[in-house]
Amino acid sequence: MTAPGVTGDEATADNARTRAAEAIARAQATTAAISTGAVLGFIALVLGAVAAWFGGVSGTRRAALVDASDRCVS
């Protein structure tokens, strides 16, 4: 007697094993691709932050001392 939903057909079992192995291989390949994309996205984000910092620093005028009305005091 077999369990419910289980067949004794060996060809069906081999087909199921093959499909399961293919699904696992696809999942592993997808995981590797997603991981690579995440790393590249992180690097792009850091480079953008550094570029924004340099842009902010170079676009800002620096005064040694300022008074209450934001005028430069030498």
C-alpha positions, 0 to 999 in steps of 0.5 A: 500500500502506498501513501496518499498522493504517492505513485509507484511509477519510477519514471514519474519519480525520476522526472520529479527528481530531475525537475527539483534539481533544475529548480535548485540550480535556477534558484542558486544562479538567481541568488548569485545574480541578486547578490552581485547586483546588491554589491554593485548597487551599494558601491554606486550608492557610496560613490554617489554620496562621496560625489555629493559631499565633494559637490557640497564642499566645493559649492560652499563659500567658507568664511573664517568668522561671521557676525550676526548678520552673516557678514564676513569679519576678517 
